[in-house]
Amino acid sequence: MAEAQLVARLQAEVARLRGELAACRAHSPRTPEALLQVPNTSWPLPHAAARLHAAIHPPHRRLDEAADSMAPRRWIRRQARLHHSDTPLVGNCTFEKLVGTNLLELLPSDGSGRCAHRHADAATALRACAALPACGGVSRDNGLSCATRHGRASHKFELRAGTAELRRNALSFVCKERRRELRQLRRPGASAAQGVAFIMIGTCDDTSYNCNFVQEVKQAVSAVRSIYRGRADRSIAVLADGGISMQWIYDNIQPDIVQPLVFNDILDYDPRAKKLLAYPQTPFEQTVFMDGDTYALRNFDMLFNILSRFELAAAFECCRLYWPTKHVPYDEHGFFQGWEMQTGVMAYRKSPNVVRFWRVAYEEYQREQKYWEQRSSGEQGATTYALGLTDVRFIPLPPAFNARPYTLFQWLQPFGLSVYHGKELWKLRDLQDKVATPQEIIRQRMVRDWDIAGQQIARILQ
């Protein structure tokens, strides 16, 4: 008896909800305000539709059976599905709500900074985006403090362009009519055999792109271009994630190729993880990769020549830091004090071994991410471990191809001089031919040799 009464109540509820749903569909508020209210939908289910959804997804199996026996369940589900798929039309844009998605590229401003394209509520932001042809969508973040008529307020909704990327806790509204996919930009005749690659990841808070990492890459590309000007077999590529306009990179930094990066994992703007996934996406069969803060001084064809015998080449450096004890200039608790492969300058070629090497390095980084996040160069530590886990044919580079204190002499701090290798110590005669201990003779020789090296560097850079 109780079950029959329950079925009757459900039948009455479904009939009433059908009526409310029909009225709701006839007067559905397809507005920007409505878009925000229900997660993971393009616009909200009104209260009636929400109750309908609860009716067709009852929490108890017996209720489910009762609903099946009394109403055309497929029809109800179809109506709910149609209700979820609608998107609001604002101006010239049909906005699609994407939960867990962020838009990277910022829009240029009139000099007033990012607040020029920020709004306190989504409705205003969506209308502003629809009215601005350059706007591809709206992203919600933690907000910036922006001036208003009543003082200052947090504006969490920003007009943006560019390609969407997966990010936890992010929310974006993409104008479907202006959606664009990243595509490779290539100058006619650009070689795919051998080339120099740089990476540009993330956005620039200065919407004129006058920020540090952009200017570094621009200078680094120019230096390589001046060395290999006229060499069609030495193309230059910039690998980019869309944080900076691909067309802007092509027009202003002027590489031969702008290569779009593809990330299928949720990385939450972890630049280290992005770099590990970016390295194998080079457009060249043989690549010399350089960080943006490098500056090529002379021809480096030897790096390409190495790849006729080896698959990967890089210098080693000392040493990464452990952030909780960053006053110590090395990772005193890490493997080999933080001595690691330096990924700022590398030569590598496309091969199954190299593809597996990058995959293993990324997996190592992801598996021990909390460990690496506590250190200054976690992706380099992961690549160092990957050398011991794969069959890649690796050769270490001399510091000449990656000249920095960390590759040249910083190793002295954690390691000192454990073993000296030199002739005629047994004679016990120092540089002045006086009797001395082996320790004193070694000290004099090392200081002399470092002085000579310093003089050579000064002559080379004249």
DRENNU-471794 format. One record per residue (C-alpha): residue in one letter; x negated, y negated, z negated; residue number from 1. Coordinates in pm, 1 decimal, always signed. Example, Ala and Ser with C-alpha at 12.3 -4.5 7.8 and 13.67 -1.06 7.14 Angstrom:
REM residues 2
code | px | py | pz | pos
A | -1230.0 | +450.0 | -780.0 | 1
S | -1367.0 | +106.0 | -714.0 | 2
//
This chain:
REM residues 462
code | px | py | pz | pos
M | +0.0 | +0.0 | +0.0 | 1
A | -279.7 | -235.6 | -88.0 | 2
E | -450.8 | -159.8 | +242.0 | 3
A | -131.4 | -229.9 | +440.6 | 4
Q | -94.8 | -563.7 | +265.3 | 5
L | -456.8 | -643.2 | +346.0 | 6
V | -402.9 | -562.5 | +715.4 | 7
A | -93.7 | -785.0 | +723.4 | 8
R | -284.3 | -1072.6 | +563.5 | 9
L | -565.7 | -1033.1 | +814.1 | 10
Q | -322.5 | -1028.6 | +1106.1 | 11
A | -166.1 | -1350.0 | +984.6 | 12
E | -505.1 | -1511.4 | +930.4 | 13
V | -627.3 | -1416.4 | +1280.0 | 14
A | -308.3 | -1553.1 | +1439.9 | 15
R | -347.1 | -1880.2 | +1253.8 | 16
L | -715.9 | -1906.1 | +1337.3 | 17
R | -644.3 | -1846.0 | +1705.5 | 18
G | -419.1 | -2148.0 | +1700.0 | 19
E | -675.7 | -2361.6 | +1521.3 | 20
L | -945.9 | -2245.7 | +1758.6 | 21
A | -736.6 | -2334.0 | +2065.1 | 22
A | -673.3 | -2679.9 | +1924.0 | 23
C | -1039.9 | -2714.7 | +1834.5 | 24
R | -1152.3 | -2621.3 | +2184.4 | 25
A | -916.6 | -2876.9 | +2330.7 | 26
H | -1058.5 | -3153.8 | +2112.0 | 27
S | -1408.4 | -3023.8 | +2038.9 | 28
P | -1641.8 | -3302.1 | +1918.1 | 29
R | -1928.1 | -3256.4 | +2160.2 | 30
T | -2129.5 | -3534.0 | +2003.6 | 31
P | -2488.4 | -3569.0 | +1881.8 | 32
E | -2357.3 | -3584.2 | +1525.3 | 33
A | -2192.0 | -3244.2 | +1565.2 | 34
L | -2507.6 | -3085.7 | +1699.6 | 35
L | -2689.7 | -3082.4 | +1368.0 | 36
Q | -2445.7 | -2913.9 | +1134.8 | 37
V | -2495.0 | -2540.0 | +1195.6 | 38
P | -2842.4 | -2380.8 | +1235.3 | 39
N | -2933.0 | -2183.2 | +1547.7 | 40
T | -2642.4 | -2311.4 | +1757.9 | 41
S | -2620.6 | -2576.1 | +2022.7 | 42
W | -2330.3 | -2746.7 | +1843.1 | 43
P | -2143.2 | -2661.4 | +1525.0 | 44
L | -1858.8 | -2422.5 | +1481.2 | 45
P | -1576.2 | -2621.2 | +1325.9 | 46
H | -1438.3 | -2495.3 | +999.1 | 47
A | -1171.0 | -2286.3 | +1169.9 | 48
A | -1421.9 | -2116.4 | +1398.1 | 49
A | -1648.7 | -2048.6 | +1103.0 | 50
R | -1363.4 | -1872.5 | +925.4 | 51
L | -1288.9 | -1682.9 | +1244.5 | 52
H | -1652.0 | -1572.4 | +1254.8 | 53
A | -1616.8 | -1447.0 | +896.3 | 54
A | -1299.2 | -1261.9 | +986.8 | 55
I | -1462.7 | -1069.1 | +1271.5 | 56
H | -1775.6 | -992.0 | +1067.5 | 57
P | -1622.1 | -869.5 | +738.8 | 58
P | -1863.5 | -757.3 | +470.8 | 59
H | -1684.6 | -425.0 | +403.8 | 60
R | -1642.7 | -133.7 | +643.5 | 61
R | -1272.9 | -84.2 | +557.3 | 62
L | -1201.5 | -446.8 | +645.6 | 63
D | -1384.5 | -394.1 | +973.7 | 64
E | -1164.7 | -95.9 | +1055.2 | 65
A | -853.2 | -293.0 | +965.4 | 66
A | -953.2 | -576.1 | +1195.6 | 67
D | -1017.2 | -328.6 | +1480.3 | 68
S | -670.6 | -184.5 | +1437.5 | 69
M | -485.1 | -511.7 | +1441.1 | 70
A | -647.9 | -752.0 | +1692.2 | 71
P | -840.0 | -758.0 | +2022.5 | 72
R | -1183.0 | -786.8 | +1860.7 | 73
R | -1372.0 | -831.4 | +2187.4 | 74
W | -1161.3 | -1135.2 | +2276.2 | 75
I | -1232.6 | -1297.9 | +1939.8 | 76
R | -1606.3 | -1237.8 | +1972.8 | 77
R | -1604.0 | -1376.4 | +2326.0 | 78
Q | -1439.1 | -1696.4 | +2206.9 | 79
A | -1690.9 | -1735.5 | +1924.5 | 80
R | -1978.1 | -1674.8 | +2164.5 | 81
L | -1847.3 | -1936.0 | +2406.1 | 82
H | -1814.4 | -2178.9 | +2118.8 | 83
H | -2179.0 | -2125.0 | +2020.4 | 84
S | -2315.4 | -2170.7 | +2372.8 | 85
D | -2173.0 | -2517.3 | +2439.2 | 86
T | -2416.5 | -2808.2 | +2437.0 | 87
P | -2331.5 | -3177.2 | +2397.6 | 88
L | -2367.3 | -3404.0 | +2696.5 | 89
V | -2522.3 | -3737.5 | +2597.6 | 90
G | -2570.8 | -3977.4 | +2885.7 | 91
N | -2763.5 | -3789.9 | +3153.4 | 92
C | -2884.4 | -3513.4 | +2919.8 | 93
T | -2739.5 | -3183.9 | +2812.4 | 94
F | -2925.6 | -3120.7 | +2487.9 | 95
E | -3021.8 | -2770.8 | +2383.9 | 96
K | -3095.3 | -2716.4 | +2017.0 | 97
L | -3411.3 | -2510.1 | +1958.7 | 98
V | -3478.5 | -2400.4 | +1603.1 | 99
G | -3842.7 | -2316.6 | +1528.3 | 100
T | -3963.5 | -2530.2 | +1817.9 | 101
N | -4171.1 | -2847.5 | +1834.0 | 102
L | -4234.4 | -3086.8 | +2122.0 | 103
L | -4599.7 | -3185.6 | +2134.6 | 104
E | -4640.3 | -3481.5 | +2364.9 | 105
L | -4573.9 | -3829.6 | +2226.4 | 106
L | -4429.4 | -4108.7 | +2435.4 | 107
P | -4629.9 | -4425.7 | +2502.3 | 108
S | -4522.8 | -4722.4 | +2293.1 | 109
D | -4529.8 | -5099.0 | +2337.9 | 110
G | -4801.0 | -5138.1 | +2075.8 | 111
S | -4576.9 | -5098.3 | +1771.9 | 112
G | -4689.3 | -4740.1 | +1714.8 | 113
R | -4486.7 | -4424.4 | +1676.1 | 114
C | -4200.8 | -4598.4 | +1496.9 | 115
A | -4103.9 | -4742.5 | +1836.1 | 116
H | -3958.4 | -4401.9 | +1925.4 | 117
R | -3838.6 | -4287.6 | +1581.6 | 118
H | -3491.3 | -4288.3 | +1434.8 | 119
A | -3335.6 | -4208.0 | +1100.3 | 120
D | -3062.0 | -3983.3 | +1239.6 | 121
A | -3031.0 | -3739.7 | +1525.9 | 122
A | -2729.7 | -3902.7 | +1685.9 | 123
T | -2913.4 | -4230.0 | +1746.9 | 124
A | -3225.7 | -4046.2 | +1859.2 | 125
L | -3037.9 | -3834.0 | +2113.7 | 126
R | -2865.5 | -4135.8 | +2262.1 | 127
A | -3199.0 | -4321.2 | +2284.1 | 128
C | -3362.7 | -4020.8 | +2448.6 | 129
A | -3087.5 | -3987.7 | +2707.8 | 130
A | -3132.2 | -4356.9 | +2797.0 | 131
L | -3510.9 | -4323.3 | +2841.2 | 132
P | -3611.2 | -4127.7 | +3156.0 | 133
A | -3954.9 | -4039.1 | +3014.9 | 134
C | -3801.0 | -3866.5 | +2711.1 | 135
G | -3780.4 | -3490.0 | +2729.6 | 136
G | -3623.2 | -3433.1 | +2390.8 | 137
V | -3617.5 | -3510.9 | +2020.3 | 138
S | -3818.9 | -3338.2 | +1747.6 | 139
R | -3756.0 | -3349.5 | +1374.4 | 140
D | -4056.2 | -3356.2 | +1141.6 | 141
N | -4138.1 | -3474.2 | +789.5 | 142
G | -4083.3 | -3834.0 | +894.6 | 143
L | -4273.1 | -4162.5 | +900.4 | 144
S | -4195.6 | -4473.4 | +700.9 | 145
C | -4061.9 | -4728.1 | +948.4 | 146
A | -3935.7 | -5083.5 | +907.8 | 147
T | -3558.7 | -5142.0 | +918.5 | 148
R | -3333.6 | -5441.6 | +861.2 | 149
H | -3300.7 | -5335.2 | +497.8 | 150
G | -3666.0 | -5261.5 | +425.3 | 151
R | -3838.3 | -4935.4 | +505.3 | 152
A | -3693.5 | -4588.7 | +552.9 | 153
S | -3807.4 | -4243.2 | +657.0 | 154
H | -3743.3 | -4179.8 | +1025.8 | 155
K | -3759.2 | -3805.8 | +1091.1 | 156
F | -3637.4 | -3788.7 | +1450.6 | 157
E | -3885.7 | -3878.0 | +1723.6 | 158
L | -3842.2 | -3905.4 | +2098.2 | 159
R | -4101.8 | -3693.1 | +2273.3 | 160
A | -4197.7 | -3540.1 | +2604.6 | 161
G | -4402.2 | -3238.4 | +2698.0 | 162
T | -4372.0 | -2867.0 | +2657.2 | 163
A | -4218.4 | -2695.8 | +2357.0 | 164
E | -4426.7 | -2480.9 | +2124.7 | 165
L | -4317.5 | -2238.0 | +1856.2 | 166
R | -4352.2 | -2369.7 | +1502.1 | 167
R | -4196.1 | -2261.2 | +1174.1 | 168
N | -3942.2 | -2496.8 | +1015.3 | 169
A | -3941.3 | -2717.5 | +1324.1 | 170
L | -3631.8 | -2835.8 | +1508.2 | 171
S | -3605.7 | -2988.4 | +1853.5 | 172
F | -3335.7 | -3091.9 | +2097.9 | 173
V | -3447.2 | -3054.4 | +2458.0 | 174
C | -3286.7 | -3233.0 | +2750.6 | 175
K | -3221.8 | -2942.7 | +2986.1 | 176
E | -3220.3 | -3165.6 | +3294.2 | 177
R | -3571.7 | -3296.3 | +3211.5 | 178
R | -3727.5 | -2972.2 | +3093.6 | 179
R | -4059.9 | -2907.8 | +3263.2 | 180
E | -4300.2 | -2619.7 | +3247.7 | 181
L | -4674.0 | -2670.2 | +3232.0 | 182
R | -4844.8 | -2592.7 | +3559.7 | 183
Q | -5204.4 | -2586.6 | +3668.3 | 184
L | -5335.7 | -2900.5 | +3838.7 | 185
R | -5624.9 | -2830.9 | +4076.6 | 186
R | -5827.9 | -3040.7 | +4314.0 | 187
P | -5858.8 | -2895.4 | +4665.4 | 188
G | -6173.8 | -2687.0 | +4697.5 | 189
A | -6226.1 | -2634.2 | +4323.2 | 190
S | -6426.3 | -2316.3 | +4266.4 | 191
A | -6285.9 | -2030.3 | +4060.0 | 192
A | -6617.3 | -1843.4 | +4047.3 | 193
Q | -6827.9 | -2046.5 | +3803.7 | 194
G | -6735.4 | -2351.7 | +3603.2 | 195
V | -6755.5 | -2552.2 | +3283.3 | 196
A | -6453.5 | -2551.6 | +3051.7 | 197
F | -6339.7 | -2784.8 | +2774.6 | 198
I | -6039.0 | -2754.1 | +2544.3 | 199
M | -5788.0 | -3024.3 | +2444.0 | 200
I | -5550.0 | -2905.5 | +2172.9 | 201
G | -5287.4 | -3108.5 | +1991.8 | 202
T | -5159.5 | -3459.6 | +2029.4 | 203
C | -5304.6 | -3804.2 | +1980.0 | 204
D | -5135.9 | -4032.4 | +1725.5 | 205
D | -5248.8 | -4326.4 | +1935.6 | 206
T | -4998.3 | -4313.7 | +2219.5 | 207
S | -5246.3 | -4490.9 | +2448.6 | 208
Y | -5468.1 | -4180.4 | +2399.8 | 209
N | -5750.1 | -4391.6 | +2261.6 | 210
C | -5829.8 | -4138.7 | +1990.2 | 211
N | -6151.2 | -3964.6 | +1901.2 | 212
F | -6113.1 | -3617.1 | +2050.0 | 213
V | -5975.2 | -3751.4 | +2379.2 | 214
Q | -6264.4 | -3994.7 | +2420.1 | 215
E | -6513.5 | -3720.8 | +2328.7 | 216
V | -6385.5 | -3488.1 | +2600.6 | 217
K | -6380.6 | -3773.5 | +2851.1 | 218
Q | -6746.8 | -3850.8 | +2779.3 | 219
A | -6849.1 | -3482.6 | +2780.6 | 220
V | -6684.5 | -3423.5 | +3118.8 | 221
S | -6853.1 | -3732.6 | +3259.3 | 222
A | -7195.7 | -3608.6 | +3142.7 | 223
V | -7152.2 | -3270.6 | +3312.9 | 224
R | -7018.3 | -3439.6 | +3625.6 | 225
S | -7327.0 | -3661.3 | +3651.1 | 226
I | -7554.6 | -3353.6 | +3636.8 | 227
Y | -7366.7 | -3147.4 | +3894.0 | 228
R | -7232.6 | -3421.3 | +4118.4 | 229
G | -7191.6 | -3285.0 | +4468.3 | 230
R | -7205.3 | -2920.1 | +4355.1 | 231
A | -6882.7 | -2758.8 | +4473.2 | 232
D | -6974.9 | -2440.1 | +4286.0 | 233
R | -6972.4 | -2614.0 | +3946.8 | 234
S | -6610.2 | -2700.9 | +3882.3 | 235
I | -6492.9 | -2853.4 | +3555.0 | 236
A | -6172.7 | -2744.8 | +3382.1 | 237
V | -5984.7 | -2880.5 | +3082.7 | 238
L | -5768.9 | -2622.9 | +2904.4 | 239
A | -5473.6 | -2806.9 | +2747.7 | 240
D | -5169.2 | -2716.7 | +2540.6 | 241
G | -4952.9 | -3009.7 | +2652.7 | 242
G | -5011.9 | -3231.5 | +2350.9 | 243
I | -5169.3 | -3477.2 | +2593.8 | 244
S | -4996.2 | -3525.2 | +2928.2 | 245
M | -5145.0 | -3285.5 | +3183.5 | 246
Q | -5114.7 | -3551.7 | +3452.9 | 247
W | -5287.7 | -3807.0 | +3229.7 | 248
I | -5578.7 | -3566.1 | +3175.9 | 249
Y | -5601.6 | -3506.1 | +3550.6 | 250
D | -5591.3 | -3876.8 | +3638.5 | 251
N | -5806.2 | -4021.0 | +3357.4 | 252
I | -6054.9 | -3751.2 | +3252.9 | 253
Q | -6074.3 | -3625.8 | +3613.0 | 254
P | -6163.1 | -3259.2 | +3581.3 | 255
D | -6127.1 | -3036.4 | +3886.2 | 256
I | -5870.2 | -2818.8 | +3709.4 | 257
V | -5625.4 | -2879.3 | +3426.8 | 258
Q | -5533.4 | -2535.1 | +3298.4 | 259
P | -5216.1 | -2497.7 | +3087.9 | 260
L | -5256.2 | -2285.9 | +2775.3 | 261
V | -4995.3 | -2027.2 | +2685.5 | 262
F | -4934.8 | -1924.8 | +2324.0 | 263
N | -4679.2 | -1655.3 | +2252.2 | 264
D | -4736.9 | -1644.2 | +1875.6 | 265
I | -4610.7 | -1887.8 | +1612.2 | 266
L | -4933.8 | -2068.5 | +1522.2 | 267
D | -4795.8 | -2368.2 | +1327.9 | 268
Y | -5057.9 | -2593.4 | +1483.1 | 269
D | -5354.2 | -2393.4 | +1363.9 | 270
P | -5627.4 | -2526.1 | +1597.5 | 271
R | -5861.1 | -2237.8 | +1510.0 | 272
A | -5611.9 | -1972.7 | +1613.8 | 273
K | -5529.5 | -2175.0 | +1925.0 | 274
K | -5895.5 | -2191.5 | +2024.5 | 275
L | -5939.8 | -1815.5 | +1988.9 | 276
L | -5642.1 | -1765.7 | +2220.1 | 277
A | -5759.8 | -2041.8 | +2455.9 | 278
Y | -6112.2 | -1914.8 | +2529.4 | 279
P | -6000.7 | -1623.2 | +2751.8 | 280
Q | -5757.2 | -1845.1 | +2946.0 | 281
T | -6036.6 | -2008.8 | +3145.2 | 282
P | -5968.3 | -2023.1 | +3521.3 | 283
F | -6324.8 | -1913.0 | +3604.9 | 284
E | -6483.2 | -1572.0 | +3648.7 | 285
Q | -6794.0 | -1706.6 | +3474.3 | 286
T | -6752.7 | -1984.3 | +3221.9 | 287
V | -6978.9 | -2214.5 | +3028.3 | 288
F | -6760.0 | -2345.4 | +2749.3 | 289
M | -6844.0 | -2667.3 | +2565.7 | 290
D | -6677.7 | -2840.6 | +2273.9 | 291
G | -6558.7 | -3194.2 | +2333.6 | 292
D | -6828.9 | -3340.0 | +2107.7 | 293
T | -7114.6 | -3207.3 | +2323.3 | 294
Y | -7324.8 | -3405.6 | +2568.9 | 295
A | -7515.6 | -3229.5 | +2847.1 | 296
L | -7861.8 | -3378.1 | +2906.3 | 297
R | -7987.2 | -3162.4 | +3191.7 | 298
N | -7903.6 | -2878.4 | +3430.1 | 299
F | -7797.4 | -2563.2 | +3242.8 | 300
D | -7779.4 | -2312.0 | +3529.4 | 301
M | -7969.4 | -2064.5 | +3310.0 | 302
L | -7648.1 | -2006.3 | +3118.5 | 303
F | -7475.0 | -1883.2 | +3432.8 | 304
N | -7780.4 | -1673.4 | +3524.6 | 305
I | -7759.2 | -1496.5 | +3187.5 | 306
L | -7420.4 | -1358.6 | +3287.5 | 307
S | -7574.3 | -1137.7 | +3555.5 | 308
R | -7701.7 | -913.1 | +3271.3 | 309
F | -7492.8 | -1005.5 | +2967.7 | 310
E | -7125.3 | -1077.3 | +2910.1 | 311
L | -7143.1 | -1330.8 | +2627.9 | 312
A | -7406.9 | -1574.8 | +2504.6 | 313
A | -7403.8 | -1821.3 | +2215.9 | 314
A | -7636.0 | -1966.3 | +1953.9 | 315
F | -7614.2 | -1887.1 | +1583.1 | 316
E | -7597.5 | -2152.1 | +1315.7 | 317
C | -7608.4 | -2208.2 | +943.1 | 318
C | -7381.9 | -2229.8 | +774.2 | 319
R | -7010.2 | -2254.0 | +721.5 | 320
L | -6890.2 | -2403.4 | +393.8 | 321
Y | -6662.6 | -2257.9 | +129.6 | 322
W | -6426.4 | -2546.4 | +49.9 | 323
P | -6387.4 | -2483.2 | -326.6 | 324
T | -6767.5 | -2521.7 | -359.0 | 325
K | -6831.0 | -2753.3 | -64.9 | 326
H | -7113.1 | -2925.9 | -253.4 | 327
V | -7312.6 | -2608.5 | -177.8 | 328
P | -7423.6 | -2641.0 | +187.5 | 329
Y | -7345.1 | -2277.8 | +273.3 | 330
D | -7094.9 | -2003.5 | +195.6 | 331
E | -7269.7 | -1852.4 | -103.9 | 332
H | -6998.6 | -1587.3 | -149.9 | 333
G | -6950.1 | -1508.4 | +219.5 | 334
F | -7115.9 | -1253.5 | +441.9 | 335
F | -7482.2 | -1345.2 | +497.7 | 336
Q | -7426.7 | -1687.8 | +336.7 | 337
G | -7209.1 | -1804.5 | +628.8 | 338
W | -7460.6 | -1746.0 | +908.6 | 339
E | -7242.2 | -1715.6 | +1217.2 | 340
M | -7200.4 | -1740.0 | +1590.9 | 341
Q | -7159.9 | -2100.8 | +1706.3 | 342
T | -6868.6 | -2123.4 | +1951.9 | 343
G | -6926.1 | -2487.8 | +2049.5 | 344
V | -7138.2 | -2383.8 | +2349.0 | 345
M | -7093.4 | -2040.0 | +2502.5 | 346
A | -7138.4 | -1858.9 | +2830.3 | 347
Y | -6907.6 | -1567.5 | +2904.8 | 348
R | -6756.3 | -1385.7 | +3195.9 | 349
K | -6428.0 | -1212.2 | +3259.8 | 350
S | -6457.2 | -844.2 | +3181.8 | 351
P | -6258.4 | -586.0 | +2982.9 | 352
N | -6516.6 | -604.9 | +2703.5 | 353
V | -6487.0 | -982.1 | +2674.3 | 354
V | -6106.9 | -971.0 | +2683.1 | 355
R | -6112.3 | -717.8 | +2399.3 | 356
F | -6371.1 | -923.5 | +2209.9 | 357
W | -6144.1 | -1230.1 | +2203.3 | 358
R | -5844.2 | -1018.6 | +2106.3 | 359
V | -6033.3 | -856.4 | +1817.4 | 360
A | -6163.5 | -1196.2 | +1701.4 | 361
Y | -5808.7 | -1336.4 | +1696.7 | 362
E | -5675.2 | -1030.9 | +1513.5 | 363
E | -5955.4 | -1056.7 | +1256.5 | 364
Y | -5874.4 | -1422.7 | +1201.0 | 365
Q | -5502.5 | -1356.0 | +1164.2 | 366
R | -5552.8 | -1059.2 | +933.0 | 367
E | -5773.4 | -1257.3 | +693.5 | 368
Q | -5626.5 | -1601.6 | +760.5 | 369
K | -5613.3 | -1710.0 | +395.9 | 370
Y | -5980.1 | -1617.4 | +358.8 | 371
W | -6083.0 | -1811.8 | +669.9 | 372
E | -5868.6 | -2114.3 | +582.7 | 373
Q | -6086.5 | -2161.6 | +275.4 | 374
R | -6389.4 | -2201.0 | +499.0 | 375
S | -6507.8 | -2471.7 | +733.9 | 376
S | -6529.9 | -2270.6 | +1055.6 | 377
G | -6308.5 | -1966.5 | +1019.1 | 378
E | -6275.2 | -1891.7 | +1389.4 | 379
Q | -6655.1 | -1867.9 | +1416.3 | 380
G | -6667.1 | -1623.2 | +1128.3 | 381
A | -6403.0 | -1410.7 | +1299.1 | 382
T | -6595.9 | -1410.3 | +1628.5 | 383
T | -6912.3 | -1310.4 | +1440.8 | 384
Y | -6733.8 | -1011.6 | +1289.5 | 385
A | -6589.0 | -925.2 | +1633.9 | 386
L | -6943.2 | -883.9 | +1769.6 | 387
G | -6979.3 | -584.9 | +1538.4 | 388
L | -6637.8 | -441.9 | +1626.6 | 389
T | -6658.4 | -442.2 | +2007.0 | 390
D | -6891.3 | -331.2 | +2286.4 | 391
V | -6942.8 | -675.7 | +2439.0 | 392
R | -7298.3 | -725.8 | +2569.2 | 393
F | -7416.6 | -1028.0 | +2372.8 | 394
I | -7737.9 | -1232.1 | +2384.0 | 395
P | -7814.9 | -1512.9 | +2136.0 | 396
L | -7896.9 | -1852.8 | +2284.6 | 397
P | -8187.9 | -2066.8 | +2169.7 | 398
P | -8088.9 | -2389.4 | +1989.0 | 399
A | -8188.6 | -2583.8 | +2302.1 | 400
F | -7840.1 | -2513.1 | +2439.8 | 401
N | -7662.5 | -2614.0 | +2120.8 | 402
A | -7888.9 | -2866.4 | +1951.1 | 403
R | -7762.1 | -2966.8 | +1610.1 | 404
P | -7906.1 | -2954.9 | +1258.2 | 405
Y | -7709.2 | -2638.3 | +1184.8 | 406
T | -7873.7 | -2443.5 | +1466.7 | 407
L | -8220.0 | -2602.5 | +1429.1 | 408
F | -8312.7 | -2612.6 | +1061.9 | 409
Q | -8012.4 | -2602.8 | +827.6 | 410
W | -8086.7 | -2232.7 | +766.6 | 411
L | -8364.6 | -2344.7 | +530.8 | 412
Q | -8114.9 | -2430.6 | +256.2 | 413
P | -7963.3 | -2085.6 | +197.8 | 414
F | -8249.0 | -1869.8 | +319.1 | 415
G | -8568.4 | -2068.8 | +263.0 | 416
L | -8870.5 | -1881.4 | +401.9 | 417
S | -8840.1 | -1516.1 | +314.4 | 418
V | -9094.6 | -1376.6 | +556.6 | 419
Y | -9375.4 | -1561.5 | +736.5 | 420
H | -9516.0 | -1425.5 | +1062.1 | 421
G | -9864.1 | -1560.1 | +1149.8 | 422
K | -10226.0 | -1461.3 | +1214.3 | 423
E | -10540.5 | -1463.3 | +997.1 | 424
L | -10386.5 | -1529.5 | +659.6 | 425
W | -10632.6 | -1275.5 | +521.3 | 426
K | -10917.9 | -1526.3 | +574.4 | 427
L | -10767.8 | -1748.8 | +299.4 | 428
R | -10873.9 | -2071.5 | +481.3 | 429
D | -10635.5 | -2366.9 | +517.0 | 430
L | -10614.0 | -2624.2 | +797.1 | 431
Q | -10916.3 | -2809.9 | +655.4 | 432
D | -11109.1 | -2479.2 | +637.9 | 433
K | -11094.9 | -2482.7 | +260.7 | 434
V | -11024.8 | -2181.7 | +45.4 | 435
A | -10651.5 | -2158.9 | -25.2 | 436
T | -10381.9 | -1911.9 | -119.0 | 437
P | -10157.2 | -1758.3 | +147.8 | 438
Q | -9863.7 | -1966.7 | +16.4 | 439
E | -10058.1 | -2294.2 | +59.2 | 440
I | -10178.1 | -2197.2 | +406.3 | 441
I | -9819.2 | -2116.9 | +513.5 | 442
R | -9691.7 | -2449.1 | +373.7 | 443
Q | -9954.3 | -2648.0 | +569.5 | 444
R | -9888.4 | -2458.8 | +890.9 | 445
M | -9510.6 | -2493.0 | +873.1 | 446
V | -9523.3 | -2868.5 | +802.1 | 447
R | -9768.0 | -2914.6 | +1090.3 | 448
D | -9550.6 | -2712.0 | +1329.0 | 449
W | -9233.2 | -2902.5 | +1233.8 | 450
D | -9414.3 | -3232.0 | +1293.7 | 451
I | -9520.8 | -3111.9 | +1637.3 | 452
A | -9161.6 | -3006.2 | +1715.1 | 453
G | -9034.8 | -3351.1 | +1613.5 | 454
Q | -9286.7 | -3518.6 | +1844.9 | 455
Q | -9179.8 | -3291.9 | +2132.1 | 456
I | -8814.4 | -3381.8 | +2081.2 | 457
A | -8903.2 | -3751.2 | +2085.5 | 458
R | -9089.5 | -3708.4 | +2416.8 | 459
I | -8811.1 | -3504.3 | +2576.1 | 460
L | -8548.3 | -3765.3 | +2495.2 | 461
Q | -8749.6 | -4068.6 | +2610.2 | 462
//
